Amino acid sequence: MLLVSTSQSKALEISFNRISNGLSTNFVNCVSQSADGFIWVGTQNGLQRYDGYRFRRISTRSGKGIPSLPVDQIFPADDSAVLIVRMGHRIGLLDTRTFIFSESAINSTVSELEENNVKLFKDGKDTYLIIFGKEILTYNRRKNCFEKNVNILNYPDGWKPTGIQRDKSGKIWVSGYAGIGYFDPLKKVFYTPNNNPTKMSTLSALKSVKDVTHFMIDSHDRFFINTWPLDKPYTILLFDPGTPLSGLRKISTMPNPKSNYNELSGFSEQNGLIWGFGIDTFNLFEEKTKSFEIFFNPDNLDYGIKVNNITQIFRDRDKNLWVATDNGLYTMSIIGDHIRNAVTTADFGTAPLSDITALSDGRLILSSWGSKISVYRYDSSLHLALEKSLINAIYKNTPKGDNFFSFVWAVEQEISTGKLYLACQAGRLIEFDFKKNASVFLTPSAFKGQTIRTLANDNYGKMWFGTHGGLLIRRNESDFTLVANLKSSITRILSRSLGSIWVATAGNGIFELDVISGKVRSHLISKKDGSGLTTNRVSDIAFLGDSTLAIACSSGLDFFNLATHKIKQFNTQNGLPQGVVTSLVPDGNGHLWMATIGGICRYNSTTGEFQIFDKKAGFLNTSNMENLMNQGLKLPDGKIAFSGESSFVIFDPVKLNITPPVRKVTITDFKLFDHYLSMDSIGKQGRIKLKHDENFINISFAPLTYGGGNELKYFYKLEGASEKWIRSETGLSATFASLQPGEYNFMVRSQNTEGKFSDITSLGISISPAFYQSWWFVVILILIALFSIYTLYQARLKRLLEVHRLREKVARDLHDDVGSTLTSINILSEVARQGLEEDSMAKQYLQRIGKNSTQMMESMDDIVWSIKPDNDQLHKITARMREYTASILEPQNIRYSFEANDNIKHIKLGMESRRNLFLIFKEALNNISKYSEATLVGISIRYEGVQITLSIFDNGKGFDLKSHSRGNGLMNMRKRSDMLKGSIDIQSAPGEGTRIVLKVSV
């Protein structure tokens, strides 16, 4: 940045910003811009594309891509999507959408072409290739070749061309070793100083010009010419047709300091300025002196650039200037009259700047720590003018031998009297009376020899002073009064209309004191619970409106609500761009400006947003303590000033408060895993189709503007995956991993500082499912599953039928064969027994055979009943239970009841379950008939929910469960209950009858 010296009344400020994020090499040869807004950079490592946030290297594609060669020149072709690229002696067309490169033929008569220097020139209508000192070829787009075409351009033999440019009237001027002439496209004639039938004054003036290496015609039709004979140094000449009598003028140049070799190899007119550049030369043409002059300090990288060779100056569509150098790529901004940066080294030398203040008449006073003060006036364009008369008047009659008065920490004008106070080291104080134009040099005892750090007016016309040791002192009519000892260096004193004076300290927080009595009203300090200040080290305070005290801390920014006494803390985690704030200044619109370690920052009180203003906006680059701003104030005309150790800045906040326009965002790249997809094919389809396993994507986007954009916010979302807008914090890209097959819509937009959104840019994304995720595959799986189920069902049904038939056969065989045999045995034993004597042994055996056969027949009947499939229904089991109950209880005259609900009709039990259930019932009834002596029995079988409940009770004599718990009958009943996976509860006591409850889940 060209920084205004305070000894200059007027100067041009130019800001440089280095672009380095992703640039493959610092050796940059050329810059251009395609119609879609991308910046294209030619380097020694090939071609790269820049979108304002990231570089992308254009890699070689097999047989179709651009060669991996240094890129020397880039021009947009007539087709907006095509660039003409020169790589040494190879030239071709690059399609910026597909990155396909088509090499152009060079139809030259020059032998051994690669031994000659070549360069492309474009005049807006045609593109030319100059083979230096040999010939000029014209580009034929239809043939994609460079060829000689005398209908477009012709020149005399022996002209040895070196440069070409079309002027406003359409004449094509050609320079060469023979001089400068022009070709008339209408007459097809080339005119030279020796062939000048119309006595054209420009040609006549250029008659002596020979050995031209390059030239430029500017917007005023002036000729800037570089001539370089073989045996002499180069010379820069200027011819102005507007002042033909002045003739050719030799122009001086200014190479970089300490340069051993320099060369001005190019001219460029951009934004109304003429630039000369080359090896160790980067100059700006000064109209007053008619010379090229250096305009930056190459040794100070905070303000300038340090390069050896400038190869091109390019202006993009937003009027930003780009500088291609051997030490990187830069943007160059010409700062308007709303910002003025200045250095104080010319005034104060190495003495640091300590404060900046303004008088009621608008003059600025800069104070220094060791070199007194400087006084300036500034106009509406922020041009500075030094006034030495006030300085001389203030320091006239300074006490001899007392240098402490030269160490000025702060300056303030007393409102009530108009006197000026200069706070100095070791308790010195200068009181300057403008009416008397004289100073009084004071050493008040109240200060106890401490350095006076700050001073301020209260609302009653009194001056207050704060010292480095923490003494707070008030100026009375005749003396100075110590009000309080705050035991920490006082950094700022601020008055409020409600009779309070606020004092900030460097280690003991903030005090509110009564302006009359001096008593402390409140004390703000840091607290462990986080409800107090961020830290007790306070560098500045300022009122933001009527209800807020803004507090600049050494590690954050605090807002103290004067009504609720609550503190809101800001840090880098909740919006504050930089953690350290050094100075605060409210503007006339209610916004708060602050100096931070990252530069000048603004808090928008309407939106609650912070915004950093950096070199792109025209401010200094804050890189060290020397250019860290630590003092600030609002000037009488509403402008704001901040000062650091060796520089200060004045700016108009109104012109910086302009809301930036929202910009539609461009999707710049689509990366699938680590592979870039062609945006051309994506753009034609309007959406991108991916396979099921292509589900890791990265989408890059940018506004494609290069002079700003940092003040905008960017939001994106992926419809189909989430409906939430996500803010892109850094990098302007979005990554999505493990996306499921489906339809998605990527959307992105920008938002300005007022909350207005841009139009949405969208991209459809389709991820097709795998074959096993497709509907037809699912249908096939369902059909296969149904077929398998059907097959298994058929097999099970077949098996059940076979079992059913087998059970019927076994039941029939048992009944017909075994049953009939047992019946025969029983009948025969009975017949044989009738013919025997009563007490004979044979009759007893026959009785036993008959009894056993009868029991076996009954058991056989139970077995046959249980095997027979028709009896699987629970209501059949209930019917047999009724039958068995009647056969057992009725012969003994035992009354009984048997209940069953209707739900049992639809319940089916397996053969084994049915048998166990019936045998438990049978065992219970047999025990009742044999042992209970009961007269009443109650039986109930119910099905509710998923459970069968069988209940049996009697009013018999009961029994002791403990003494009979190991009986075979009870043990068998429990075992069969376990086999049913049910539970059985037996309750009985002597004289109380017996109750049995069996529960079985179905």
Buried (B, 14 or more C-beta within 10 A) or exposed (E): BBBBBBBBEEBEBBBBBBBEEEBBBBBBBBBBBBEEBBBBBBBBBBBBBBBBBBBBBBEBEEEEBBBEBBBBBBBBBEEEBBBBBBBEBBBBBBBBBBBBBEBBEBEBEBEEEEEBEBBBBBBEEBBBBBBBBBBBBBBBBEEBBBBBBEEBBBBBEEBBBBBBBBBEEEBBBBBBBBBBBBBBBEEEEBBBBEEBEEEBEBBEBBBEBEBBBBBBBBEEBBBBBBBBEEEEEBBBBBBBBEEEEEEBEEBEBBBBEEBEEBBBBBBBBBEEBBBBBBBBBBBBBBEEEBBBEBBBBBEBEBBBBBBBBBBBBBBBEEEBBBBBBBBBBBBBBBBEEBBBBBBBBEBBEEBBBBBBBBBEEEBBBBBBBBBBBBBBBBEEEBBBBBBEEBBEBBBEEBEEEEBBBBBBBBBBBBBEBEBBBBBBBBBBBBBBBBEEEEBEBBBBEBBEEBBBBBBBBBBEEBBBBBBBBBBBBBBEEEEBEBBBEBEBBBBBBBBBEEBBBBBBBBBBBBBBBEBEEBEBBEEBEBEEEEEBBBBBBBBBBBBBEEEBBBBBBBEBBBBBEBEEEEBEBBBEEEEBBBBBBBBBBBBEEEBBBBBBBBBBBBBBBEEEBBBBBBBBBBBBBBEEEBBBBBBBBBBEEEBBBBBBBBBBBBBBBEEBBEEBEBBEBBBBBBBBEEEBBBBBEBEEEEBBEBEBEBBBBBBBBBBBBBBBBEBBBBBBBBBBBEEEEEEBEEEBBBEBEEBEBEEBBBBBBBBBBEEEEBEBBBBBBBBBBEEEEBEEEEEEEEEEEEEEEEEEEEEEEEEEEEEBEEBBEBBBEBBEEBBEBBBEBBEBBBEBBEEBEEEEEEBEBBBEBBEBBBEBBEEBBBBBBBBBBEBBBBBBBBEBBBEBBEEBBEEEEBEBEBEBEEBBEEBEBEBEBBBBBBBBBBBBBEBBBEBBBBEBBBBBBBBEEEEBBBBBBBBBBBBEBEEEEEEEBBEBBBEBBEEBEBBBEBEBEEEEBBBBBBBBEB
